[in-house]
């Protein structure tokens, strides 16, 4: 094997290595971007869930207040009915 053939082998191996590294980096970048998109979607979902939970809590608080009013009215009604008897 003379010097020219050795240079061709080294050049071929170098180009193959370079292409492999470039492809590897492209896929790593693609995976990182996909992970960022996925994380952003999870954050958005979590924000929507928190908003929904807060709304549910407000509705429950309103219902609790209404229930308390109903209990008060029922107590008053029972008192009136007891007096009428």
N, CA, C and O of each residue as an XYZ file, in Angstrom:
340
protein
N       0.854     -1.160      0.000
C       0.000      0.000      0.000
C       0.910      1.236      0.000
O       1.744      1.403      0.890
N       0.739      2.083     -0.995
C       1.579      3.275     -1.049
C       0.904      4.436     -0.323
O      -0.198      4.278      0.202
N       1.532      5.561     -0.291
C       1.045      6.728      0.437
C      -0.278      7.248     -0.096
O      -1.103      7.758      0.662
N      -0.480      7.120     -1.405
C      -1.723      7.621     -2.017
C      -2.918      6.775     -1.573
O      -3.973      7.319     -1.245
N      -2.765      5.474     -1.559
C      -3.842      4.586     -1.121
C      -4.165      4.808      0.362
O      -5.330      4.800      0.760
N      -3.120      5.005      1.170
C      -3.327      5.259      2.591
C      -4.085      6.564      2.789
O      -4.951      6.636      3.661
N      -3.791      7.588      2.015
C      -4.479      8.876      2.110
C      -5.950      8.713      1.749
O      -6.820      9.329      2.365
N      -6.226      7.874      0.740
C      -7.623      7.630      0.361
C      -8.386      6.939      1.486
O      -9.533      7.291      1.764
N      -7.762      5.962      2.131
C      -8.403      5.241      3.236
C      -8.663      6.196      4.397
O      -9.763      6.227      4.948
N      -7.649      6.972      4.764
C      -7.790      7.922      5.872
C      -8.868      8.959      5.533
O      -9.679      9.314      6.389
N      -8.878      9.437      4.299
C      -9.880     10.404      3.871
C     -11.283      9.816      3.918
O     -12.218     10.481      4.363
N     -11.436      8.585      3.467
C     -12.738      7.924      3.473
C     -13.229      7.729      4.906
O     -14.393      7.988      5.210
N     -12.338      7.270      5.781
C     -12.710      7.080      7.184
C     -13.065      8.425      7.813
O     -14.024      8.515      8.580
N     -12.303      9.464      7.497
C     -12.567     10.796      8.036
C     -13.915     11.330      7.585
O     -14.665     11.877      8.394
N     -14.231     11.181      6.308
C     -15.516     11.647      5.782
C     -16.658     10.848      6.399
O     -17.680     11.422      6.774
N     -16.499      9.533      6.510
C     -17.536      8.698      7.130
C     -17.762      9.119      8.581
O     -18.903      9.215      9.033
N     -16.677      9.368      9.309
C     -16.784      9.796     10.704
C     -17.482     11.151     10.785
O     -18.351     11.350     11.634
N     -17.109     12.081      9.909
C     -17.716     13.409      9.892
C     -19.213     13.316      9.617
O     -20.007     13.958     10.305
N     -19.604     12.535      8.631
C     -21.027     12.378      8.300
C     -21.774     11.740      9.467
O     -22.894     12.144      9.783
N     -21.165     10.752     10.105
C     -21.796     10.092     11.250
C     -22.030     11.087     12.386
O     -23.102     11.103     12.989
N     -21.033     11.910     12.672
C     -21.163     12.897     13.749
C     -22.237     13.930     13.409
O     -23.028     14.309     14.273
N     -22.268     14.384     12.161
C     -23.271     15.369     11.748
C     -24.673     14.783     11.883
O     -25.566     15.440     12.419
N     -24.878     13.568     11.409
C     -26.194     12.930     11.517
C     -26.566     12.739     12.983
O     -27.709     12.976     13.373
N     -25.606     12.312     13.788
C     -25.846     12.117     15.232
C     -26.293     13.434     15.862
O     -27.255     13.452     16.631
N     -25.622     14.518     15.553
C     -25.970     15.823     16.114
C     -27.342     16.301     15.617
O     -28.101     16.900     16.380
N     -27.655     16.046     14.373
C     -28.968     16.428     13.847
C     -30.079     15.700     14.599
O     -31.085     16.304     14.971
N     -29.893     14.405     14.820
C     -30.908     13.651     15.560
C     -30.981     14.101     17.024
O     -32.069     14.147     17.597
N     -29.853     14.428     17.629
C     -29.854     14.915     19.007
C     -30.607     16.248     19.096
O     -31.373     16.472     20.034
N     -30.387     17.118     18.126
C     -31.098     18.395     18.086
C     -32.584     18.166     17.886
O     -33.402     18.816     18.537
N     -32.942     17.262     17.007
C     -34.343     16.951     16.754
C     -35.025     16.421     18.016
O     -36.144     16.819     18.339
N     -34.341     15.520     18.726
C     -34.896     14.980     19.970
C     -35.056     16.069     21.025
O     -36.050     16.085     21.752
N     -34.090     16.975     21.114
C     -34.174     18.065     22.101
C     -35.342     18.987     21.785
O     -36.060     19.409     22.692
N     -35.540     19.305     20.510
C     -36.671     20.156     20.125
C     -37.991     19.464     20.418
O     -38.937     20.099     20.885
N     -38.061     18.178     20.149
C     -39.285     17.424     20.439
C     -39.562     17.416     21.938
O     -40.715     17.529     22.355
N     -38.528     17.285     22.744
C     -38.700     17.299     24.203
C     -39.199     18.666     24.667
O     -40.055     18.743     25.549
N     -38.674     19.742     24.085
C     -39.126     21.082     24.456
C     -40.597     21.295     24.103
O     -41.351     21.883     24.879
N     -40.992     20.816     22.935
C     -42.399     20.942     22.528
C     -43.282     20.150     23.480
O     -44.337     20.627     23.899
N     -42.858     18.953     23.817
C     -43.628     18.103     24.723
C     -43.750     18.765     26.096
O     -44.826     18.754     26.694
N     -42.665     19.338     26.595
C     -42.703     20.018     27.890
C     -43.632     21.226     27.849
O     -44.361     21.479     28.808
N     -43.611     21.968     26.756
C     -44.502     23.126     26.629
C     -45.965     22.675     26.630
O     -46.818     23.323     27.236
N     -46.246     21.571     25.954
C     -47.615     21.048     25.940
C     -48.036     20.599     27.341
O     -49.180     20.815     27.740
N     -47.126     19.979     28.088
C     -47.442     19.564     29.457
C     -47.698     20.779     30.351
O     -48.599     20.759     31.189
N     -46.896     21.840     30.168
C     -47.109     23.060     30.958
C     -48.475     23.660     30.652
O     -49.196     24.075     31.560
N     -48.826     23.703     29.365
C     -50.131     24.240     28.975
C     -51.263     23.399     29.571
O     -52.246     23.939     30.080
N     -51.118     22.096     29.502
C     -52.124     21.205     30.075
C     -52.237     21.417     31.581
O     -53.342     21.466     32.121
N     -51.103     21.541     32.255
C     -51.111     21.760     33.700
C     -51.790     23.091     34.042
O     -52.539     23.176     35.015
N     -51.527     24.125     33.243
C     -52.159     25.426     33.485
C     -53.669     25.328     33.307
O     -54.430     25.892     34.093
N     -54.101     24.611     32.272
C     -55.545     24.442     32.065
C     -56.167     23.651     33.207
O     -57.275     23.961     33.644
N     -55.469     22.639     33.692
C     -55.992     21.853     34.806
C     -56.096     22.683     36.082
O     -57.063     22.552     36.833
N     -55.106     23.531     36.324
C     -55.149     24.397     37.502
C     -56.326     25.361     37.398
O     -57.040     25.586     38.375
N     -56.526     25.929     36.208
C     -57.644     26.843     36.005
C     -58.968     26.120     36.233
O     -59.868     26.658     36.878
N     -59.087     24.924     35.715
C     -60.303     24.130     35.909
C     -60.522     23.795     37.372
O     -61.651     23.841     37.859
N     -59.450     23.457     38.076
C     -59.564     23.138     39.498
C     -59.991     24.360     40.300
O     -60.811     24.255     41.212
N     -59.432     25.522     39.956
C     -59.827     26.754     40.651
C     -61.297     27.056     40.411
O     -62.006     27.451     41.337
N     -61.760     26.876     39.193
C     -63.174     27.099     38.874
C     -64.057     26.123     39.647
O     -65.104     26.509     40.167
N     -63.642     24.877     39.723
C     -64.397     23.885     40.498
C     -64.448     24.269     41.966
O     -65.487     24.132     42.611
N     -63.331     24.749     42.496
C     -63.300     25.182     43.894
C     -64.243     26.356     44.133
O     -64.923     26.413     45.158
N     -64.285     27.302     43.178
C     -65.207     28.431     43.313
C     -66.654     27.956     43.299
O     -67.474     28.414     44.095
N     -66.958     27.038     42.392
C     -68.322     26.519     42.305
C     -68.697     25.777     43.590
O     -69.817     25.913     44.083
N     -67.767     24.997     44.126
C     -68.042     24.292     45.380
C     -68.252     25.265     46.531
O     -69.107     25.043     47.388
N     -67.477     26.338     46.551
C     -67.647     27.344     47.600
C     -69.025     27.994     47.483
O     -69.694     28.224     48.491
N     -69.450     28.291     46.243
C     -70.780     28.865     46.036
C     -71.858     27.894     46.496
O     -72.807     28.288     47.175
N     -71.711     26.626     46.127
C     -72.693     25.618     46.545
C     -72.714     25.458     48.057
O     -73.772     25.256     48.654
N     -71.546     25.549     48.671
C     -71.474     25.441     50.124
C     -72.224     26.596     50.772
O     -72.940     26.407     51.756
N     -72.058     27.797     50.216
C     -72.787     28.955     50.733
C     -74.286     28.797     50.554
O     -75.062     29.134     51.448
N     -74.697     28.281     49.392
C     -76.122     28.060     49.148
C     -76.672     27.000     50.093
O     -77.790     27.131     50.591
N     -75.903     25.967     50.340
C     -76.329     24.910     51.246
C     -76.487     25.452     52.668
O     -77.428     25.099     53.379
N     -75.561     26.303     53.065
C     -75.652     26.917     54.381
C     -76.921     27.766     54.485
O     -77.600     27.745     55.511
N     -77.242     28.515     53.422
C     -78.470     29.313     53.406
C     -79.695     28.415     53.509
O     -80.638     28.724     54.237
N     -79.682     27.310     52.784
C     -80.815     26.381     52.823
C     -80.991     25.792     54.222
O     -82.114     25.640     54.702
N     -79.870     25.460     54.873
C     -79.952     24.920     56.230
C     -80.570     25.951     57.188
O     -81.406     25.615     58.027
N     -80.146     27.192     57.043
C     -80.691     28.256     57.889
C     -82.192     28.399     57.658
O     -82.966     28.501     58.610
N     -82.593     28.405     56.405
C     -84.022     28.528     56.086
C     -84.817     27.337     56.604
O     -85.924     27.494     57.119
N     -84.244     26.142     56.462
C     -84.937     24.949     56.959
C     -85.108     25.018     58.479
O     -86.159     24.662     59.012
N     -84.074     25.475     59.156
C     -84.155     25.612     60.610
C     -85.254     26.609     60.980
O     -86.038     26.362     61.896
N     -85.308     27.722     60.273
C     -86.347     28.720     60.534
C     -87.729     28.153     60.239
O     -88.675     28.381     60.993
N     -87.839     27.415     59.138
C     -89.121     26.816     58.761
C     -89.563     25.803     59.816
O     -90.737     25.768     60.184
N     -88.637     24.981     60.306
C     -88.970     24.017     61.356
C     -89.437     24.732     62.617
O     -90.371     24.285     63.283
N     -88.787     25.838     62.940
C     -89.158     26.590     64.113
C     -90.585     27.154     63.972
O     -91.374     27.122     64.917
N     -90.894     27.671     62.769
C     -92.236     28.201     62.506
C     -93.271     27.088     62.580
O     -94.337     27.260     63.170
N     -92.952     25.949     61.978
C     -93.887     24.821     61.992
C     -94.096     24.317     63.406
O     -95.209     23.929     63.762
N     -93.065     24.314     64.209
C     -93.183     23.869     65.595
C     -94.075     24.840     66.372
O     -94.887     24.409     67.191
N     -93.934     26.122     66.127
C     -94.755     27.124     66.806
C     -96.228     27.015     66.395
O     -97.129     27.229     67.205
N     -96.453     26.677     65.120
C     -97.829     26.576     64.613
C     -98.524     25.378     65.233
O     -99.731     25.437     65.472
N     -97.828     24.324     65.495
C     -98.446     23.120     66.065
C     -98.868     23.421     67.426
O     -99.417     22.555     68.108
